[in-house]
Amino acid sequence: MNKKTLLDWEASHDAIKQTVDGFWRIFSKWREEEREDYLKTFHGKLYDEFISVEERAIYLKFNFNAGEAVIICSINIFYLEMHIGTFDIEFSLDGEVADEYLDFDDVLSKDRILEIKHFLRVARNSIKVGLEITTISNITGIDAKYLRILKEKYC
């Protein structure tokens, strides 16, 4: 399958949109049904407004053992623009969802989450004592747009 055929397949099945929507559906379900695992993974809660996703890959995969081909759409997951995981959907060639994979189990992601949480605590405390958003951004490295959301919604 060449690049154009693969991208035409994606467009006709809206696979990237399905993958993004699938991430939010699976993430919300996991957060509700596996609350302890969610809290343990992220050392507490995450602010949904700070989660973003970005296309990672789309590729054809042929499994010799099963004798089947699937197309995988993959997205990267970011928290405050720091990579924390991936989400993949495996599609049959006719566009049906065959499987979904949400992955946050990377040791580096856990270290990143702890670092982000530390800077968010510093930012919240700094906002509460009246420091300017630009100053807090310079101290924490958190983009000012996120600090404004933090100030408006959580402080």
DRENTORKOL-3810 file (N, C-alpha, C; in nm, 4 decimals):
REM DRENTORKOL-3810
@n.u->0.0869; n.v->-0.1178; n.w->0.0000; ca.u->0.0000; ca.v->0.0000; ca.w->0.0000; c.u->0.0902; c.v->0.1223; c.w->0.0000
@n.u->0.0687; n.v->0.2115; n.w->-0.0936; ca.u->0.1515; ca.v->0.3319; ca.w->-0.0984; c.u->0.0909; c.v->0.4418; c.w->-0.0092
@n.u->0.1654; n.v->0.5491; n.w->0.0051; ca.u->0.1255; ca.v->0.6591; ca.w->0.0941; c.u->-0.0106; c.v->0.7169; c.w->0.0563
@n.u->-0.0318; n.v->0.7432; n.w->-0.0713; ca.u->-0.1580; ca.v->0.8030; ca.w->-0.1150; c.u->-0.2765; c.v->0.7113; c.w->-0.0836
@n.u->-0.2616; n.v->0.5834; n.w->-0.1083; ca.u->-0.3690; ca.v->0.4874; ca.w->-0.0809; c.u->-0.4001; c.v->0.4837; c.w->0.0687
@n.u->-0.2955; n.v->0.4845; n.w->0.1503; ca.u->-0.3143; ca.v->0.4819; ca.w->0.2954; c.u->-0.3846; c.v->0.6092; c.w->0.3435
@n.u->-0.3429; n.v->0.7243; n.w->0.2922; ca.u->-0.4062; ca.v->0.8499; ca.w->0.3333; c.u->-0.5487; c.v->0.8617; c.w->0.2802
@n.u->-0.5735; n.v->0.8077; n.w->0.1611; ca.u->-0.7115; ca.v->0.8029; ca.w->0.1098; c.u->-0.7988; c.v->0.7148; c.w->0.1982
@n.u->-0.7433; n.v->0.6000; n.w->0.2408; ca.u->-0.8168; ca.v->0.5111; ca.w->0.3314; c.u->-0.8502; c.v->0.5853; c.w->0.4607
@n.u->-0.7519; n.v->0.6567; n.w->0.5163; ca.u->-0.7736; ca.v->0.7325; ca.w->0.6411; c.u->-0.8845; c.v->0.8334; c.w->0.6226
@n.u->-0.8804; n.v->0.9070; n.w->0.5130; ca.u->-0.9814; ca.v->1.0108; ca.w->0.4887; c.u->-1.1204; c.v->0.9499; c.w->0.4724
@n.u->-1.1302; n.v->0.8391; n.w->0.4029; ca.u->-1.2622; ca.v->0.7793; ca.w->0.3799; c.u->-1.3210; c.v->0.7177; c.w->0.5064
@n.u->-1.2357; n.v->0.6794; n.w->0.6008; ca.u->-1.2835; ca.v->0.6194; ca.w->0.7261; c.u->-1.2735; c.v->0.7153; c.w->0.8445
@n.u->-1.2221; n.v->0.8352; n.w->0.8198; ca.u->-1.2062; ca.v->0.9356; ca.w->0.9254; c.u->-1.1338; c.v->0.8760; c.w->1.0468
@n.u->-1.0285; n.v->0.8002; n.w->1.0183; ca.u->-0.9605; ca.v->0.7212; ca.w->1.1207; c.u->-0.8910; c.v->0.8051; c.w->1.2270
@n.u->-0.8315; n.v->0.9170; n.w->1.1888; ca.u->-0.7647; ca.v->1.0011; ca.w->1.2890; c.u->-0.8681; c.v->1.0595; c.w->1.3852
@n.u->-0.9786; n.v->1.1092; n.w->1.3323; ca.u->-1.0838; ca.v->1.1621; ca.w->1.4192; c.u->-1.1373; c.v->1.0517; c.w->1.5100
@n.u->-1.1576; n.v->0.9329; n.w->1.4555; ca.u->-1.2034; ca.v->0.8208; ca.w->1.5375; c.u->-1.1024; c.v->0.7893; c.w->1.6481
@n.u->-0.9747; n.v->0.8026; n.w->1.6160; ca.u->-0.8702; ca.v->0.7745; ca.w->1.7144; c.u->-0.8713; c.v->0.8795; c.w->1.8256
@n.u->-0.8825; n.v->1.0055; n.w->1.7894; ca.u->-0.8891; ca.v->1.1125; ca.w->1.8911; c.u->-1.0143; c.v->1.0957; c.w->1.9770
@n.u->-1.1296; n.v->1.0756; n.w->1.9128; ca.u->-1.2539; ca.v->1.0550; ca.w->1.9880; c.u->-1.2455; c.v->0.9296; c.w->2.0751
@n.u->-1.1831; n.v->0.8258; n.w->2.0206; ca.u->-1.1656; ca.v->0.7017; ca.w->2.0963; c.u->-1.0793; c.v->0.7223; c.w->2.2193
@n.u->-0.9747; n.v->0.8033; n.w->2.2052; ca.u->-0.8903; ca.v->0.8324; ca.w->2.3216; c.u->-0.9739; c.v->0.8942; c.w->2.4334
@n.u->-1.0504; n.v->0.9999; n.w->2.4016; ca.u->-1.1272; ca.v->1.0677; ca.w->2.5059; c.u->-1.2306; c.v->0.9745; c.w->2.5682
@n.u->-1.2915; n.v->0.8887; n.w->2.4867; ca.u->-1.3903; ca.v->0.7934; ca.w->2.5380; c.u->-1.3242; c.v->0.6923; c.w->2.6324
@n.u->-1.2149; n.v->0.6327; n.w->2.5880; ca.u->-1.1447; ca.v->0.5316; ca.w->2.6684; c.u->-1.0836; c.v->0.5941; c.w->2.7934
@n.u->-1.0242; n.v->0.7126; n.w->2.7782; ca.u->-0.9625; ca.v->0.7810; ca.w->2.8923; c.u->-1.0678; c.v->0.8118; c.w->2.9981
@n.u->-1.1837; n.v->0.8653; n.w->2.9586; ca.u->-1.2913; ca.v->0.8972; ca.w->3.0535; c.u->-1.3439; c.v->0.7721; c.w->3.1211
@n.u->-1.3617; n.v->0.6674; n.w->3.0430; ca.u->-1.4112; ca.v->0.5406; ca.w->3.0991; c.u->-1.3110; c.v->0.4841; c.w->3.2001
@n.u->-1.1828; n.v->0.4845; n.w->3.1643; ca.u->-1.0784; ca.v->0.4350; ca.w->3.2536; c.u->-1.0749; c.v->0.5174; c.w->3.3826
@n.u->-1.0841; n.v->0.6492; n.w->3.3687; ca.u->-1.0803; ca.v->0.7387; ca.w->3.4850; c.u->-1.1959; c.v->0.7096; c.w->3.5808
@n.u->-1.3132; n.v->0.6793; n.w->3.5259; ca.u->-1.4305; ca.v->0.6519; ca.w->3.6092; c.u->-1.4307; c.v->0.5106; c.w->3.6659
@n.u->-1.4015; n.v->0.4118; n.w->3.5814; ca.u->-1.4155; ca.v->0.2722; ca.w->3.6218; c.u->-1.2932; c.v->0.2173; c.w->3.6936
@n.u->-1.1771; n.v->0.2743; n.w->3.6678; ca.u->-1.0526; ca.v->0.2290; ca.w->3.7311; c.u->-0.9886; c.v->0.3453; c.w->3.8066
@n.u->-1.0686; n.v->0.4096; n.w->3.8899; ca.u->-1.0280; ca.v->0.5332; ca.w->3.9586; c.u->-0.8943; c.v->0.5202; c.w->4.0318
@n.u->-0.8774; n.v->0.4108; n.w->4.1055; ca.u->-0.7526; ca.v->0.3921; ca.w->4.1815; c.u->-0.6313; c.v->0.3857; c.w->4.0887
@n.u->-0.6441; n.v->0.3130; n.w->3.9785; ca.u->-0.5346; ca.v->0.3013; ca.w->3.8826; c.u->-0.5035; c.v->0.4371; c.w->3.8202
@n.u->-0.6090; n.v->0.5109; n.w->3.7843; ca.u->-0.5929; ca.v->0.6456; ca.w->3.7279; c.u->-0.5165; c.v->0.7357; c.w->3.8256
@n.u->-0.5604; n.v->0.7400; n.w->3.9502; ca.u->-0.4966; ca.v->0.8262; ca.w->4.0501; c.u->-0.3526; c.v->0.7830; c.w->4.0773
@n.u->-0.3295; n.v->0.6533; n.w->4.0798; ca.u->-0.1938; ca.v->0.6023; ca.w->4.1014; c.u->-0.1029; c.v->0.6375; c.w->3.9836
@n.u->-0.1542; n.v->0.6215; n.w->3.8629; ca.u->-0.0751; ca.v->0.6495; ca.w->3.7433; c.u->-0.0302; c.v->0.7947; c.w->3.7382
@n.u->-0.1212; n.v->0.8857; n.w->3.7741; ca.u->-0.0915; ca.v->1.0286; ca.w->3.7621; c.u->-0.0646; c.v->1.0966; c.w->3.8958
@n.u->-0.0512; n.v->1.0188; n.w->4.0014; ca.u->-0.0256; ca.v->1.0758; ca.w->4.1340; c.u->-0.1300; c.v->1.1819; c.w->4.1669
@n.u->-0.2552; n.v->1.1492; n.w->4.1404; ca.u->-0.3662; ca.v->1.2415; ca.w->4.1603; c.u->-0.4367; c.v->1.2652; c.w->4.0275
@n.u->-0.5171; n.v->1.3710; n.w->4.0232; ca.u->-0.5957; ca.v->1.4005; ca.w->3.9035; c.u->-0.5183; c.v->1.4869; c.w->3.8045
@n.u->-0.5636; n.v->1.4806; n.w->3.6795; ca.u->-0.5134; ca.v->1.5700; ca.w->3.5757; c.u->-0.6231; c.v->1.6686; c.w->3.5391
@n.u->-0.5833; n.v->1.7854; n.w->3.4960; ca.u->-0.6785; ca.v->1.8832; ca.w->3.4434; c.u->-0.6999; c.v->1.8515; c.w->3.2955
@n.u->-0.8233; n.v->1.8198; n.w->3.2570; ca.u->-0.8515; ca.v->1.7851; ca.w->3.1176; c.u->-0.8123; c.v->1.8955; c.w->3.0210
@n.u->-0.8245; n.v->2.0217; n.w->3.0640; ca.u->-0.7915; ca.v->2.1341; ca.w->2.9756; c.u->-0.6435; c.v->2.1355; c.w->2.9371
@n.u->-0.5605; n.v->2.0662; n.w->3.0125; ca.u->-0.4178; ca.v->2.0664; ca.w->2.9875; c.u->-0.3728; c.v->1.9445; c.w->2.9073
@n.u->-0.4675; n.v->1.8564; n.w->2.8737; ca.u->-0.4378; ca.v->1.7378; ca.w->2.7936; c.u->-0.4608; c.v->1.7723; c.w->2.6466
@n.u->-0.3664; n.v->1.7367; n.w->2.5637; ca.u->-0.3828; ca.v->1.7541; ca.w->2.4195; c.u->-0.3298; c.v->1.6296; c.w->2.3491
@n.u->-0.3724; n.v->1.6131; n.w->2.2262; ca.u->-0.3272; ca.v->1.4989; ca.w->2.1466; c.u->-0.2788; c.v->1.5479; c.w->2.0112
@n.u->-0.1947; n.v->1.4652; n.w->1.9496; ca.u->-0.1366; ca.v->1.4999; ca.w->1.8203; c.u->-0.1178; c.v->1.3709; c.w->1.7408
@n.u->-0.1452; n.v->1.3778; n.w->1.6112; ca.u->-0.1240; ca.v->1.2620; ca.w->1.5246; c.u->0.0191; c.v->1.2127; c.w->1.5390
@n.u->0.0336; n.v->1.0817; n.w->1.5464; ca.u->0.1670; ca.v->1.0223; ca.w->1.5583; c.u->0.2020; c.v->0.9410; c.w->1.4340
@n.u->0.1118; n.v->0.8483; n.w->1.3957; ca.u->0.1415; ca.v->0.7615; ca.w->1.2819; c.u->0.0149; c.v->0.6925; c.w->1.2333
@n.u->0.0207; n.v->0.6513; n.w->1.1086; ca.u->-0.0790; ca.v->0.5617; ca.w->1.0526; c.u->0.0010; c.v->0.4638; c.w->0.9677
@n.u->-0.0259; n.v->0.3350; n.w->0.9878; ca.u->0.0515; ca.v->0.2365; ca.w->0.9126; c.u->-0.0254; c.v->0.1063; c.w->0.8955
@n.u->0.0131; n.v->0.0361; n.w->0.7926; ca.u->-0.0425; ca.v->-0.0947; ca.w->0.7621; c.u->0.0442; c.v->-0.1990; c.w->0.8303
@n.u->-0.0208; n.v->-0.2945; n.w->0.8949; ca.u->0.0523; ca.v->-0.4008; ca.w->0.9646; c.u->-0.0056; c.v->-0.5347; c.w->0.9210
@n.u->0.0810; n.v->-0.6231; n.w->0.8771; ca.u->0.0381; ca.v->-0.7577; ca.w->0.8396; c.u->0.0920; c.v->-0.8555; c.w->0.9425
@n.u->0.0006; n.v->-0.9331; n.w->1.0017; ca.u->0.0378; ca.v->-1.0332; ca.w->1.1013; c.u->0.0475; c.v->-1.1681; c.w->1.0313
@n.u->0.1678; n.v->-1.2205; n.w->1.0178; ca.u->0.1877; ca.v->-1.3475; ca.w->0.9480; c.u->0.1184; c.v->-1.4632; c.w->1.0196
@n.u->0.1159; n.v->-1.4601; n.w->1.1538; ca.u->0.0519; ca.v->-1.5687; ca.w->1.2291; c.u->-0.0980; c.v->-1.5741; c.w->1.2049
@n.u->-0.1611; n.v->-1.4588; n.w->1.1993; ca.u->-0.3067; ca.v->-1.4540; ca.w->1.1799; c.u->-0.3454; c.v->-1.4449; c.w->1.0329
@n.u->-0.2503; n.v->-1.4079; n.w->0.9484; ca.u->-0.2793; ca.v->-1.3933; ca.w->0.8068; c.u->-0.3707; c.v->-1.2763; c.w->0.7764
@n.u->-0.3679; n.v->-1.1753; n.w->0.8629; ca.u->-0.4550; ca.v->-1.0594; ca.w->0.8462; c.u->-0.3750; c.v->-0.9303; c.w->0.8439
@n.u->-0.4297; n.v->-0.8323; n.w->0.7749; ca.u->-0.3713; ca.v->-0.6982; ca.w->0.7727; c.u->-0.4641; c.v->-0.6040; c.w->0.8479
@n.u->-0.4046; n.v->-0.5101; n.w->0.9195; ca.u->-0.4803; ca.v->-0.4063; ca.w->0.9899; c.u->-0.4114; c.v->-0.2731; c.w->0.9661
@n.u->-0.4853; n.v->-0.1689; n.w->0.9873; ca.u->-0.4277; ca.v->-0.0352; ca.w->0.9818; c.u->-0.4315; c.v->0.0217; c.w->1.1224
@n.u->-0.3198; n.v->0.0746; n.w->1.1657; ca.u->-0.3082; ca.v->0.1300; ca.w->1.2999; c.u->-0.2966; c.v->0.2811; c.w->1.2903
@n.u->-0.3802; n.v->0.3498; n.w->1.3652; ca.u->-0.3714; ca.v->0.4954; ca.w->1.3805; c.u->-0.3255; c.v->0.5206; c.w->1.5233
@n.u->-0.2276; n.v->0.6075; n.w->1.5367; ca.u->-0.1667; ca.v->0.6316; ca.w->1.6663; c.u->-0.1574; c.v->0.7821; c.w->1.6922
@n.u->-0.1858; n.v->0.8203; n.w->1.8162; ca.u->-0.1709; ca.v->0.9598; ca.w->1.8568; c.u->-0.0826; c.v->0.9679; c.w->1.9806
@n.u->-0.0119; n.v->1.0784; n.w->1.9926; ca.u->0.0635; ca.v->1.1091; ca.w->2.1140; c.u->-0.0262; c.v->1.1867; c.w->2.2083
@n.u->-0.0076; n.v->1.1653; n.w->2.3373; ca.u->-0.0842; ca.v->1.2343; ca.w->2.4407; c.u->0.0118; c.v->1.3237; c.w->2.5181
@n.u->-0.0297; n.v->1.4489; n.w->2.5354; ca.u->0.0527; ca.v->1.5467; ca.w->2.6052; c.u->-0.0226; c.v->1.6042; c.w->2.7240
@n.u->0.0515; n.v->1.6376; n.w->2.8269; ca.u->-0.0028; ca.v->1.7110; ca.w->2.9406; c.u->0.0841; c.v->1.8341; c.w->2.9565
@n.u->0.0236; n.v->1.9510; n.w->2.9450; ca.u->0.0988; ca.v->2.0763; ca.w->2.9422; c.u->0.2123; c.v->2.0682; c.w->2.8403
@n.u->0.1789; n.v->2.0136; n.w->2.7242; ca.u->0.2697; ca.v->2.0029; ca.w->2.6108; c.u->0.3893; c.v->1.9112; c.w->2.6353
@n.u->0.3825; n.v->1.8273; n.w->2.7398; ca.u->0.4871; ca.v->1.7305; ca.w->2.7673; c.u->0.4309; c.v->1.5906; c.w->2.7379
@n.u->0.5030; n.v->1.5134; n.w->2.6595; ca.u->0.4570; ca.v->1.3816; ca.w->2.6175; c.u->0.4410; c.v->1.2887; c.w->2.7386
@n.u->0.3214; n.v->1.2284; n.w->2.7515; ca.u->0.2971; ca.v->1.1371; ca.w->2.8641; c.u->0.2456; c.v->1.0003; c.w->2.8206
@n.u->0.2112; n.v->0.9826; n.w->2.6936; ca.u->0.1616; ca.v->0.8525; ca.w->2.6528; c.u->0.1187; c.v->0.8480; c.w->2.5080
@n.u->0.0608; n.v->0.7328; n.w->2.4710; ca.u->0.0107; ca.v->0.7128; ca.w->2.3358; c.u->-0.1240; c.v->0.6414; c.w->2.3404
@n.u->-0.1982; n.v->0.6561; n.w->2.2325; ca.u->-0.3232; ca.v->0.5826; ca.w->2.2145; c.u->-0.3278; c.v->0.5366; c.w->2.0701
@n.u->-0.3558; n.v->0.4086; n.w->2.0511; ca.u->-0.3625; ca.v->0.3500; ca.w->1.9178; c.u->-0.4968; c.v->0.2815; c.w->1.8976
@n.u->-0.5470; n.v->0.2900; n.w->1.7757; ca.u->-0.6625; ca.v->0.2098; ca.w->1.7354; c.u->-0.6188; c.v->0.1241; c.w->1.6179
@n.u->-0.6546; n.v->-0.0014; n.w->1.6267; ca.u->-0.6286; ca.v->-0.0973; ca.w->1.5199; c.u->-0.7592; c.v->-0.1150; c.w->1.4426
@n.u->-0.7552; n.v->-0.0855; n.w->1.3139; ca.u->-0.8728; ca.v->-0.0950; ca.w->1.2278; c.u->-0.8579; c.v->-0.2128; c.w->1.1332
@n.u->-0.9688; n.v->-0.2813; n.w->1.1067; ca.u->-0.9684; ca.v->-0.3777; ca.w->0.9964; c.u->-0.9661; c.v->-0.2968; c.w->0.8672
@n.u->-0.9369; n.v->-0.3620; n.w->0.7561; ca.u->-0.9271; ca.v->-0.2889; ca.w->0.6302; c.u->-1.0601; c.v->-0.2299; c.w->0.5859
@n.u->-1.1720; n.v->-0.2834; n.w->0.6398; ca.u->-1.3027; ca.v->-0.2259; ca.w->0.6050; c.u->-1.3422; c.v->-0.1113; c.w->0.6984
@n.u->-1.2516; n.v->-0.0720; n.w->0.7878; ca.u->-1.2738; ca.v->0.0451; ca.w->0.8725; c.u->-1.3329; c.v->0.0173; c.w->1.0095
@n.u->-1.3569; n.v->-0.1085; n.w->1.0420; ca.u->-1.4106; ca.v->-0.1425; ca.w->1.1744; c.u->-1.2990; c.v->-0.1392; c.w->1.2786
@n.u->-1.3319; n.v->-0.0919; n.w->1.3986; ca.u->-1.2343; ca.v->-0.0902; ca.w->1.5076; c.u->-1.2156; c.v->-0.2330; c.w->1.5574
@n.u->-1.0904; n.v->-0.2790; n.w->1.5540; ca.u->-1.0585; ca.v->-0.4140; ca.w->1.5985; c.u->-1.0042; c.v->-0.4151; c.w->1.7413
@n.u->-0.9290; n.v->-0.3111; n.w->1.7790; ca.u->-0.8717; ca.v->-0.3060; ca.w->1.9133; c.u->-0.8253; c.v->-0.1638; c.w->1.9428
@n.u->-0.8083; n.v->-0.1346; n.w->2.0717; ca.u->-0.7634; ca.v->-0.0027; ca.w->2.1166; c.u->-0.6586; c.v->-0.0206; c.w->2.2254
@n.u->-0.5585; n.v->0.0673; n.w->2.2263; ca.u->-0.4490; ca.v->0.0574; ca.w->2.3215; c.u->-0.4186; c.v->0.1945; c.w->2.3811
@n.u->-0.4358; n.v->0.2086; n.w->2.5106; ca.u->-0.4013; ca.v->0.3310; ca.w->2.5828; c.u->-0.2790; c.v->0.3000; c.w->2.6675
@n.u->-0.1719; n.v->0.3767; n.w->2.6516; ca.u->-0.0474; ca.v->0.3447; ca.w->2.7205; c.u->0.0107; c.v->0.4662; c.w->2.7922
@n.u->0.0111; n.v->0.4577; n.w->2.9273; ca.u->0.0763; ca.v->0.5571; ca.w->3.0121; c.u->0.1836; c.v->0.4920; c.w->3.0991
@n.u->0.2180; n.v->0.3681; n.w->3.0736; ca.u->0.3025; ca.v->0.2907; ca.w->3.1637; c.u->0.4525; c.v->0.3108; c.w->3.1452
@n.u->0.4941; n.v->0.4195; n.w->3.0903; ca.u->0.6342; ca.v->0.4478; ca.w->3.0693; c.u->0.6924; c.v->0.5135; c.w->3.1947
@n.u->0.8070; n.v->0.4656; n.w->3.2407; ca.u->0.8712; ca.v->0.5213; ca.w->3.3605; c.u->0.8994; c.v->0.6704; c.w->3.3421
@n.u->0.9449; n.v->0.7096; n.w->3.2217; ca.u->0.9729; ca.v->0.8507; ca.w->3.1969; c.u->0.8471; c.v->0.9350; c.w->3.2092
@n.u->0.7324; n.v->0.8802; n.w->3.1668; ca.u->0.6065; ca.v->0.9540; ca.w->3.1794; c.u->0.5751; c.v->0.9821; c.w->3.3245
@n.u->0.5983; n.v->0.8840; n.w->3.4115; ca.u->0.5705; ca.v->0.9039; ca.w->3.5536; c.u->0.6600; c.v->1.0130; c.w->3.6120
@n.u->0.7862; n.v->1.0151; n.w->3.5706; ca.u->0.8762; ca.v->1.1214; ca.w->3.6153; c.u->0.8293; c.v->1.2570; c.w->3.5625
@n.u->0.7839; n.v->1.2586; n.w->3.4368; ca.u->0.7338; ca.v->1.3835; ca.w->3.3780; c.u->0.6103; c.v->1.4320; c.w->3.4527
@n.u->0.5218; n.v->1.3404; n.w->3.4854; ca.u->0.3992; ca.v->1.3766; ca.w->3.5584; c.u->0.4353; c.v->1.4373; c.w->3.6937
@n.u->0.5278; n.v->1.3767; n.w->3.7650; ca.u->0.5689; ca.v->1.4313; ca.w->3.8949; c.u->0.6289; c.v->1.5711; c.w->3.8790
@n.u->0.7080; n.v->1.5907; n.w->3.7756; ca.u->0.7674; ca.v->1.7221; ca.w->3.7488; c.u->0.6582; c.v->1.8247; c.w->3.7170
@n.u->0.5657; n.v->1.7871; n.w->3.6318; ca.u->0.4556; ca.v->1.8772; ca.w->3.5954; c.u->0.3736; c.v->1.9120; c.w->3.7190
@n.u->0.3400; n.v->1.8112; n.w->3.7994; ca.u->0.2591; ca.v->1.8349; ca.w->3.9191; c.u->0.3313; c.v->1.9309; c.w->4.0140
@n.u->0.4615; n.v->1.9154; n.w->4.0261; ca.u->0.5394; ca.v->2.0061; ca.w->4.1119; c.u->0.5270; c.v->2.1502; c.w->4.0619
@n.u->0.5465; n.v->2.1690; n.w->3.9314; ca.u->0.5380; ca.v->2.3040; ca.w->3.8757; c.u->0.3960; c.v->2.3597; c.w->3.8839
@n.u->0.2950; n.v->2.2745; n.w->3.8722; ca.u->0.1563; ca.v->2.3212; ca.w->3.8880; c.u->0.1299; c.v->2.3667; c.w->4.0320
@n.u->0.1849; n.v->2.2942; n.w->4.1305; ca.u->0.1704; ca.v->2.3361; ca.w->4.2710; c.u->0.2370; c.v->2.4715; c.w->4.2938
@n.u->0.3572; n.v->2.4861; n.w->4.2393; ca.u->0.4283; ca.v->2.6142; ca.w->4.2504; c.u->0.3442; c.v->2.7237; c.w->4.1853
@n.u->0.2901; n.v->2.6954; n.w->4.0671; ca.u->0.2098; ca.v->2.7949; ca.w->3.9947; c.u->0.0850; c.v->2.8320; c.w->4.0737
@n.u->0.0135; n.v->2.7329; n.w->4.1260; ca.u->-0.1082; ca.v->2.7624; ca.w->4.2039; c.u->-0.0761; c.v->2.8486; c.w->4.3247
@n.u->0.0285; n.v->2.8118; n.w->4.3965; ca.u->0.0679; ca.v->2.8901; ca.w->4.5148; c.u->0.1106; c.v->3.0314; c.w->4.4755
@n.u->0.1810; n.v->3.0437; n.w->4.3652; ca.u->0.2256; ca.v->3.1749; ca.w->4.3175; c.u->0.1084; c.v->3.2619; c.w->4.2755
@n.u->0.0101; n.v->3.2015; n.w->4.2099; ca.u->-0.1107; ca.v->3.2748; ca.w->4.1710; c.u->-0.1837; c.v->3.3229; c.w->4.2962
@n.u->-0.1933; n.v->3.2375; n.w->4.3959; ca.u->-0.2654; ca.v->3.2717; ca.w->4.5192; c.u->-0.2010; c.v->3.3881; c.w->4.5942
@n.u->-0.0679; n.v->3.3984; n.w->4.5842; ca.u->-0.0019; ca.v->3.5106; ca.w->4.6529; c.u->0.0094; c.v->3.6335; c.w->4.5651
@n.u->-0.0422; n.v->3.6250; n.w->4.4410; ca.u->-0.0520; ca.v->3.7435; ca.w->4.3568; c.u->0.0603; c.v->3.7690; c.w->4.2593
@n.u->0.1474; n.v->3.6729; n.w->4.2355; ca.u->0.2524; ca.v->3.6942; ca.w->4.1356; c.u->0.1917; c.v->3.7053; c.w->3.9962
@n.u->0.2573; n.v->3.7774; n.w->3.9091; ca.u->0.2124; ca.v->3.7955; ca.w->3.7713; c.u->0.2274; c.v->3.6654; c.w->3.6929
@n.u->0.1373; n.v->3.6443; n.w->3.5985; ca.u->0.1376; ca.v->3.5233; ca.w->3.5159; c.u->0.2707; c.v->3.5080; c.w->3.4416
@n.u->0.3225; n.v->3.6167; n.w->3.3854; ca.u->0.4485; ca.v->3.6063; ca.w->3.3108; c.u->0.5645; c.v->3.5646; c.w->3.4012
@n.u->0.5651; n.v->3.6149; n.w->3.5233; ca.u->0.6695; ca.v->3.5773; ca.w->3.6201; c.u->0.6582; c.v->3.4294; c.w->3.6536
@n.u->0.5358; n.v->3.3832; n.w->3.6784; ca.u->0.5133; ca.v->3.2417; ca.w->3.7117; c.u->0.5539; c.v->3.1532; c.w->3.5940
@n.u->0.5215; n.v->3.1975; n.w->3.4731; ca.u->0.5587; ca.v->3.1225; ca.w->3.3537; c.u->0.7103; c.v->3.1104; c.w->3.3418
@n.u->0.7810; n.v->3.2200; n.w->3.3704; ca.u->0.9272; ca.v->3.2171; ca.w->3.3653; c.u->0.9858; c.v->3.1241; c.w->3.4709
@n.u->0.9250; n.v->3.1184; n.w->3.5873; ca.u->0.9746; ca.v->3.0341; ca.w->3.6966; c.u->0.9472; c.v->2.8867; c.w->3.6688
@n.u->0.8251; n.v->2.8568; n.w->3.6248; ca.u->0.7822; ca.v->2.7167; ca.w->3.6122; c.u->0.8024; c.v->2.6583; c.w->3.4732
@n.u->0.8109; n.v->2.7433; n.w->3.3721; ca.u->0.8180; ca.v->2.6941; ca.w->3.2357; c.u->0.6820; c.v->2.6565; c.w->3.1783
@n.u->0.5756; n.v->2.6816; n.w->3.2534; ca.u->0.4399; ca.v->2.6534; ca.w->3.2065; c.u->0.3925; c.v->2.7703; c.w->3.1214
@n.u->0.3408; n.v->2.7399; n.w->3.0037; ca.u->0.2921; ca.v->2.8422; ca.w->2.9119; c.u->0.1848; c.v->2.9265; c.w->2.9808
@n.u->0.1878; n.v->3.0563; n.w->2.9558; ca.u->0.0947; ca.v->3.1509; ca.w->3.0185; c.u->-0.0515; c.v->3.1161; c.w->2.9909
@n.u->-0.0818; n.v->3.0588; n.w->2.8734; ca.u->-0.2216; ca.v->3.0242; ca.w->2.8436; c.u->-0.2749; c.v->2.9222; c.w->2.9435
@n.u->-0.1911; n.v->2.8281; n.w->2.9880; ca.u->-0.2338; ca.v->2.7302; ca.w->3.0875; c.u->-0.2459; c.v->2.7940; c.w->3.2259
@n.u->-0.1575; n.v->2.8872; n.w->3.2549; ca.u->-0.1632; ca.v->2.9556; ca.w->3.3840; c.u->-0.2901; c.v->3.0393; c.w->3.3966
@n.u->-0.3322; n.v->3.0988; n.w->3.2855; ca.u->-0.4588; ca.v->3.1751; ca.w->3.2887; c.u->-0.5776; c.v->3.0826; c.w->3.3170
@n.u->-0.5779; n.v->2.9666; n.w->3.2537; ca.u->-0.6841; ca.v->2.8686; ca.w->3.2805; c.u->-0.6794; c.v->2.8248; c.w->3.4262
@n.u->-0.5601; n.v->2.7975; n.w->3.4753; ca.u->-0.5429; ca.v->2.7566; ca.w->3.6148; c.u->-0.5961; c.v->2.8638; c.w->3.7083
@n.u->-0.5635; n.v->2.9890; n.w->3.6805; ca.u->-0.6072; ca.v->3.0999; ca.w->3.7640; c.u->-0.7596; c.v->3.1160; c.w->3.7611
@n.u->-0.8196; n.v->3.1098; n.w->3.6421; ca.u->-0.9636; ca.v->3.1292; ca.w->3.6266; c.u->-1.0455; c.v->3.0143; c.w->3.6834
@n.u->-0.9998; n.v->2.8919; n.w->3.6671; ca.u->-1.0812; ca.v->2.7765; ca.w->3.7020; c.u->-1.0467; c.v->2.7113; c.w->3.8354
@n.u->-0.9195; n.v->2.7199; n.w->3.8777; ca.u->-0.8773; ca.v->2.6374; ca.w->3.9905; c.u->-0.8158; c.v->2.7127; c.w->4.1074
@n.u->-0.8063; n.v->2.8444; n.w->4.0977; ca.u->-0.7467; ca.v->2.9181; ca.w->4.2104; c.u->-0.8473; c.v->3.0162; c.w->4.2700
END
